[in-house]
Amino acid sequence: MRTSRRMWTLYEPVHAVAHFAPEARQAYEAAGLRGYWRGYFAGRAAPLGPVGAAPVVALFFNFAPAMVARALPDVWRRATPAETLAARLAGAADTLARLTAGIPSGAIEAAADLLTEAVGRLDPAGRALGAANAALPVPREPLARLWQAATTLREHRGDGHVAALVAAGLGGCEPLVWRAARDLGREVLQPNRGWSDGEWDAATARLVERGWLDERGTPTPVGVAAYARIEESTDDAAAAAWTGIDPEHAAALLAPIARVCRAALPPANPIGLPAPDGPGTGDGPDPAGTEIAPGGAGGD
């Protein structure tokens, strides 16, 4: 497995717990962001400033525009970007403090140092979400620093993945349909990304027309090969962050943290991580997507 992909499977769970943990939701609510999706959209968009729906539709990529518009720009009347950033970092750090209580503090600090070093190698060109997160002040507290570095790395990788999807001629809904056909059900992905039945079915028809799905909605060899090229491109675009880093040492540092974070995630969620027995942890199937489906599965 490519180092950049292996590292993604280890830092993504660290970031992702903040989308599901009660500490994170409580922090957003204390800042005035009541309702799961207000906290989610405000939290991810806050590094960009008080943006409206259009840039977030473009950058988050796989959310239905109508779903984004229900949250933005209204959330900025409830909490400023600065207040939102403080809330998301506090909620994430509190979550990680609970989950990593059994891991030595020195190991946490070493992992935070490693990911922060990787962030320092990122090229911001063409990576709006990655660049906006990289420009934030680096926290001094190790757990907060660990989470922010993991978040910056995953948003930077996500920007690269979106570029690969766009270059392949895919819109926001098609990768979700593809992932649902591979391993995650439509019932998980569609409601959590806001696409109507008509939009979902139209995206399915486009994948059938491309030859990626057959008439039963099953992935074809042509589709599997085409999506593998997208994933390879994503890995290539994320590789520079890991130049000079010993992957075995990095995995040894990150794996215990990733394990406790992964265990805290719902078994069925729209994030896009491979199954626990997938790449990096065994011989399971390759994931159908990476950052085309980040986020939580909360309700209103």
N, C-alpha and C positions, 0 to 999 in steps of 0.2 A: 504494500500500500504506500502511496506517496506520502511523504512526511507532512505536507500541508493538509492532506485529508485526515491523516491520523491525529494531528494536533487539533483539528476542528472537532473531532469526536470527543476530545478531552476538554476543550475550553467552552464549547457550546452549552453543555449542561450547567456550567458555572454561571453563565449569563442567564440561562433559561429559567432557573428557579425563581427569579424575580418576577416572572409572569404568572406564577401560580401560588406563591407563598402568602400566607395571611399577613405576615409582617409588611410585605410590599403593598398589599391592598390597603392596609391600615394607614400606611404612610401617605399614600395618595389621597385617601379620604380626609386625613387630617389637614392636607393642603387645600382641600376644597374640591377634589376630583372624585365625586361620588359616582359609582357605576363603573364596572370593570373596564369597559372600552374607552371611557374618558381617560382613565389612568394609563391605559395601554398606548393610545395614540398620542397623548400629551407626553408621556415618558420617552417614547422613541423619537418623537419629533422635536422635543425641547432643545437639543443641541443646535438645531437649525434656526432657532428664534421663533417668534410668533407667526409662523407660516399658516397659510390657508390650506384648503383641501388639495388643490391641484398639485403642488410639489410632492405632497405625501402620497397621493395616488401614483405618481410617477416613480418615486423612490422606493416605496414599500412594495410596489409592483403587483402583488397578487390579491389585494383587497378590492372589492367592488367599489367603484367611485361613490355610489350612494351611501355605502356604509361609512366611508371616511368622512363624507360631508355631514353626517349626523353628529360627528364629534368636533370637527374643525370648521371654522376657527373658534367655535363657542367655548372650547376648553380654556382659552386664554383669558376669558372674562372671569373664570373661576380660580385660576392659578397662573401666575406669570411663568415664562420658561425658567427663570432662575429658581422660583419656588418649586417648580416641578422637578428640576434637576436635583435640588437638595432632597426632596422627598424620595426620588427613585434611588439615590445613593444610600440614604439612610435605611430604606426598606431592604435593599439588597444586602447591605452590610449586616443588618440584624438577622436576615435570613441565613446568611452564610455563617454567622456566629453560632447559631443554633445547630446547623447541619454539620459543621466541622469541629464541634466541641471536643471530639476525641482525637483530633489530629494535632500534633505538636505545633506550637506557634512558629517555631523555626522553619518547619516545612511549609507553612502557609506563606511566610515572608519570602522564602526562596522561590516558591511558585509565582508569587506576585512580581518578584524581581525578573524572573524569566519571561513572563508575559509582557511586562513593561518594556523589557529589552526588545522583544519582538515587535511591539508597537513602534518603537523608534526606527525600525527598518521600513516601515510602510511608506509607499509613495502615494500621496493624496490625489494625484492627477486622475480625474474622472471618477473619483470615489466620494460622492457628496456626503453620505452618511458616515462613512469611515473617517473622512477628513474632519467633519464637524465634531465627532466624538474624540478624535485625537487631539483636537485643539483645546479641549477642556483642561482645567488645572488637574494635575496628578495628585490624588489624595495621599496623605502621609500614612494613614492607618492601613495596615496590610490587607485586611479583608476588603475594604473599599477600593484599594488600589488593584487588588486581584480582580474584582468584579468589573471595574471600569476598563481594565486592559482586555479582559475577555470580551467585553461588549464591543470595544473598538475593533478588535480583531474580527469578530463575527460580522459586524456591520461592513467592514472593509471587504471581507470575503463575499458578503451578500451583494455588495455593489458590483463586484466582478462577475458573480453568478447572473445577476440581472443583465449585465452587458452581454454575456454569452447567450442567454435566452432570447434577447432582442435580436442579436445577430443571427440566431436560428429562425427568426420569423415568428416567435411565439408571443402571445399576449399574456395578460395577467391570469386568465382563467385556465388556459391549456395546461400549464405545468401541474395545476392542482388536479385536473381531470386525469392526467398521466399518473400522478402519484396515487390517486384513488384506485386506478386500475392495477397498480403494482402491488400495494400492500395496505394502504390506509383507506378506510371506507369513505364513500361520498358523504355519509351521515356525519363524519367527523370534520371533513374539510369544508364542505359547502356552507353550512350555517356559520362557521367561524371565520369565513372570509366574505360573506354577504352576497354571493352571487345568486340570482334568481334561477328557477328551474329552466326557464327559457335560455338564459345566458349559459348555463352549464351544459345544456343539451346542444346548443350551437357550438360550443367549444369542443364537445365530444365529436360532433359531425366533422369539424375541421381536422381533428386528429385522424379520423377514419379516412377522410379525403387525402391526407398526407401519406397514408399507409402506415401510420404509427400504431393504430388500433384496428382490429378487424371488426366485422359487423356485430360481433357479440361484445365489443368493448374490451377485448383481450389484447395486451401488447403484442406486437409483431416483432420478429427479428430485426426488421428495418428500424422500427421505433426504438428498440433497445439499443441498437448500435448508434443511432443518432443521438440519443440522450447520453450515452456513454461519452460521446465526443464533447458534449456540453459540460459534463462533469470533469473531463480531462482539462478543458479550457479553464474551468473554474479553479482547479488545482494549480494549474500553471500560473494563473494570475495571482494566486495567494502564496506562491512559493518563496518570494524574496524575504518574507518576514522570518523565515526559519534558516536562512543562510548562516552557517557557522555554528548552529545549535546541534548538539548531540541528541538525536531523537530518542535514544534509549534513556538518557538521563532526564530529558524533558518528560517522557512518559512516566518514568518512575516518580517524578515530583507531582505530576498532575493527576495520575490515575486514582489515588486514594480520594482526592477531592472530587474528581468527576464522579466517582462511584457513589458517594453519599448524596451528591446533587442529583444524579440520575435516578436514584431510588426515590427521591422526593417528587419526581414528575409523574403526572397521570400516565397510566399505561397507554392509553389512546389519546394522542394530542396532535395538533397540526404543525408542530415545529419542523419536522423533516429529518430528524436524526435517524440513523439506521437502528434497527432493533438491537437490543443488548447483545444478541448473539451474532450481530452483523460485523462489518469491517472494523478491525481494531480489537474485537473481543472474541472472535471465533470465525466460523466459516459460513455464516449466514449470507443472505442475499445482499447485493450491493444496494445502497439507498437509491431511490428514484429521484431524489432532489436534495438540495442543501438549503440555501436560504430563501427559497421561494415560498416557504410557509413558516416564517418565524412568528412567535407570539403565543398567546394563551388561549384557553378555551372557556373563559369565564362568560357569564351571562350579563344581563343589564344591572 
